[in-house]
Amino acid sequence: MQQALAVCWSLLRRLSGDDAYERYLDHLVQTHPSVSPLSRSEFERRRQELKWSRISRCC
């Protein structure tokens, strides 16, 4: 039961984007080990800038 809840919690975090920073760190370590990571606040700031700097409408 506890394992099922952990899987559900992990899935919920993934769908909501709550684990984006952890996934960013994992990606950085695996593919770009020589690059220093952004701080969490800088990562979130850039993420918000990307989200709101584009036109997101159909017409």
SVG drawing of the C-alpha trace seen along z (x, -y; Angstrom):
<svg xmlns="http://www.w3.org/2000/svg" viewBox="-8 -38 41 40">
<polyline fill="none" stroke="black" stroke-width="0.4" points="0.0,0.0 2.8,-2.4 4.6,-1.7 1.4,-2.4 1.0,-5.7 4.6,-6.6 4.1,-5.9 0.9,-7.9 2.6,-10.8 5.5,-10.7 3.2,-10.6 1.2,-13.6 4.4,-15.6 5.5,-14.8 2.2,-15.8 2.0,-19.0 5.6,-19.9 6.5,-20.0 9.6,-17.8 10.9,-19.9 13.9,-21.1 14.9,-17.6 14.6,-16.3 16.7,-19.3 19.4,-18.4 19.4,-14.7 19.6,-15.7 22.4,-18.1 24.5,-15.5 23.9,-12.9 24.5,-14.9 26.4,-18.0 28.5,-17.2 30.9,-20.1 28.1,-22.8 27.2,-24.2 23.4,-24.1 21.1,-27.0 19.8,-27.7 16.2,-26.6 15.1,-30.3 16.9,-31.0 15.5,-27.9 12.0,-28.8 12.4,-32.4 13.6,-31.2 10.8,-28.6 8.2,-31.3 9.8,-33.7 9.6,-30.9 6.1,-30.1 4.8,-33.7 7.0,-35.3 5.3,-33.5 1.9,-34.0 -0.2,-31.1 -3.4,-31.3 -4.8,-29.6 -5.5,-32.7"/>
</svg>
